[in-house]
Amino acid sequence: MSTISTDSQETSSELQQRLPSKAPRLEDVARAAGVSPKTASRVINNERSVRIEVREKVWAAVKSLRYVPHPSARSLAANRSFQIGLLNATR
């Protein structure tokens, strides 16, 4: 049985920095902006019922985290695929 010295072991924080991070989620944007996920969703979907100050905080969080809505998640939530099918009727 081999023993690894503690000098060569990485701490979990060092390992986390080397591993690729996951894409930010809506919850991450909401936490960074200090709002609820529903409010962040309202801002991203351009609903009018959100104050300007809150919109600015959410968009700043979106920009800093480089958040991009995932198309598959949106289609699941909306119960729509936003895809068009084509059929070629040549003989």
N, C-alpha and C positions, 0 to 999 in steps of 0.2 A: 504494500500500500504506500503510495507516494504522498508526500506532504508538501504543500505549497506554502512558501514563506509569506508572512503577512505583508512584507514589503512590496511584493509583486502583485498583490491583490488590489483590485480597484474598488473604491467605495461605490455604493449604489448611485450617488449623485454624479460621480465621474463617468460611470457607465451610461447613465441616462443622457449625459451630454453628448456622448459618442453615437448613441443609437438614433436612427431617424425618428423624428417626432411625428405623432399622428396629426392629421389635419384638424384644424380647430372646428369645434361644433358650435351650434347656436348657443348652447349653454355657456360655453367659454366666452363668447361675445357678450352675453348678458352679464356674466360675472365681472368682466373687465369694465363694462359700462356702468355697473351698479344698478341694473334694472332686472326685471323678471324676464325669463325666456319669451313669454308671450308678448311683452312690450318690444323686445328686440325683433321678434317676428313681425310685429305690426310695422315697425320702422322699415325693415328690409322689404316688406311687401307693399310699401307706400300707402298704408292706410292713413287717413287724415286725422285720426283721433289721438295723435301724439304731439306733445308740446315740442316746440322748436329746439329748446335746450336739450331735451332728452334725445331728439333725433341726432343732434350734433355729437352727443356723447357716444351714441350707438355707432354712428358712421365712423367716428374716430377709432373705436374699438375694432370695427370691421377692417379698417385700413391697417391698423397696427398688427392685427393677428393674421392679416391676409386671408380672411374668411371668404369662401366661395360656397354657395349653397350646392349641395350634392344633388344632381338631377334625379337619381333613383329615389332618394329620400323624398324629394318634392313630389314625384309622381305617385309614390305610395301614400303620402299624406293627402294629396288632392284626389286620389282615386282616378287619375288620368295619366296616360303615358306620354302625351305630347308628341306622339310619333305618327307618321303617315305611312300607310302601306301602298305600294304600287303593284299593279298586276300587268304583266305583259301578255297580251292576247294574240301573239303571232302564231301562225299555224305551221 
